[in-house]
Amino acid sequence: MKIDYKLLTPGPLTTTDSVKQEMLVDHCTWDDDYKSITRDIRTQLLNVAGVDSDKYTSVLMQGSGTFGVEALLSTVLSDDDRLLVATNGAYGLRITEIAERHRLNVVSYDEDFANPISPEIVDSMLAADPSITVFAVVHCETTTGLMNDIEALGAIAKKHNVDFIVDAMSSFGAVEIDMEKCGIDYLVSSANKCIQGVPGFSFAIIRRDLLERCEGRARTLSLDLYDQWKGLEADGKWRYTSPTHVVLAFAQALRELDAEGGVAARQARYSGSQKLLVRRMKEIGFEAYIDEDLHSPVITTFLYPEGQTKPFNFQEMYDFLKAGGYAIYPGKLTEVDTFRIGNIGEIYEEDINKLCDLFAEYLQD
Ligand SMILES: *Cc1c(COP(=O)(O)O)cnc(C)c1O
């Protein structure tokens, strides 16, 4: 069965044929060949992050992005730590949920989904509670497409001498992030977002000196990032079965990111598509949910259109668009009816124009 539609979803996303081709090999996991692929990926991730290997290290972990966030929280937070999570979407709330599951000492600042996380509120919460030692936030909240200001938030964290965790799942590779300038101590992302690989593992970029302290902290065996790191450092081997096909595809995706011109070039492509999308959707009658100055180049949330003669039916529209070659994403908000369109992956302005033509055609009928 040939499925021929492109994904306008925030990961998994549409990958290149050359990334998919890499998965036609069944690779063994123990030999030097494979270990060097893993080693190269770890080094290249530090290059993409623009950090020095003396100061930072990268760790790969089986599973989707959530497994990576869970691994990080369980591994780095000790029983003496107290975590503040600032949330303005489903992925921020998930960080709190993970922390609660692991019975970590956690408090949260829950902002309205349409607003950015306020550095002033974080500042006052950290000032009011000196027992807080770690602060976590999502960079691009994929729920709405909103970008939080991690530079301002990082400065607040540093001012209070608090470690800073950033879930950069949907921004890493799509937006230039200066980890040192933002004061990020721990960053998590995954294979199937803006590096444009396929799903199967996540990764964390961590300050070496902080990870060194984490032996024996994780409350889980398989998700122990410290043990995984030690294994990778010792002989380049993942502790348990690694997703070999995914790893090969990811190595290719990194080469293609480089060939495109790195993160700056990818950011320019994504931004061009996203701005075109918002402009054309507005002409057709779809308004974005959040203010334009808060938009990310990654994904946009749109409100259901008003003033239609018959009730708007998402499923019907979804089927129409899919038949036309594009799969979009339902909304994740409870109080308003929305849907989302991602423009990451092998998506170009030509695709955005085709998609918008389909929307216009659908609304006309
Ligand atoms: C995709 C994503 C995750 C992880 O989700 P998975 O379904 O586990 O891959 C976490 N945070 C953000 C912001 C994301 O976009």
The ligand as an SDF file (V2000), in Angstrom:
LIG
                    3D

 15 15  0  0  0  0  0  0  0  0999 V2000
    7.3220   16.0980   20.9960 C   0  0  0  0  0  0  0  0  0  0  0  0
    7.5250   16.7670   22.2930 C   0  0  0  0  0  0  0  0  0  0  0  0
    7.8350   16.0350   23.4600 C   0  0  0  0  0  0  0  0  0  0  0  0
    7.9510   14.5470   23.4960 C   0  0  0  0  0  0  0  0  0  0  0  0
    6.8510   13.9010   23.0000 O   0  0  0  0  0  0  0  0  0  0  0  0
    6.9580   12.3890   22.5290 P   0  0  0  0  0  0  0  0  0  0  0  0
    5.5750   12.0960   22.0590 O   0  0  0  0  0  0  0  0  0  0  0  0
    7.3550   11.5770   23.6920 O   0  0  0  0  0  0  0  0  0  0  0  0
    7.9750   12.3490   21.4570 O   0  0  0  0  0  0  0  0  0  0  0  0
    8.1040   16.7440   24.6180 C   0  0  0  0  0  0  0  0  0  0  0  0
    8.0650   18.0790   24.6440 N   0  0  0  0  0  0  0  0  0  0  0  0
    7.7790   18.8170   23.5560 C   0  0  0  0  0  0  0  0  0  0  0  0
    7.7790   20.3030   23.6540 C   0  0  0  0  0  0  0  0  0  0  0  0
    7.4970   18.1800   22.3420 C   0  0  0  0  0  0  0  0  0  0  0  0
    7.2140   18.9160   21.2490 O   0  0  0  0  0  0  0  0  0  0  0  0
  1  2  1  0
  2  3  1  0
  2 14  2  0
  3  4  1  0
  3 10  2  0
  4  5  1  0
  5  6  1  0
  6  7  2  0
  6  8  1  0
  6  9  1  0
 10 11  1  0
 11 12  2  0
 12 13  1  0
 12 14  1  0
 14 15  1  0
M  END
$$$$
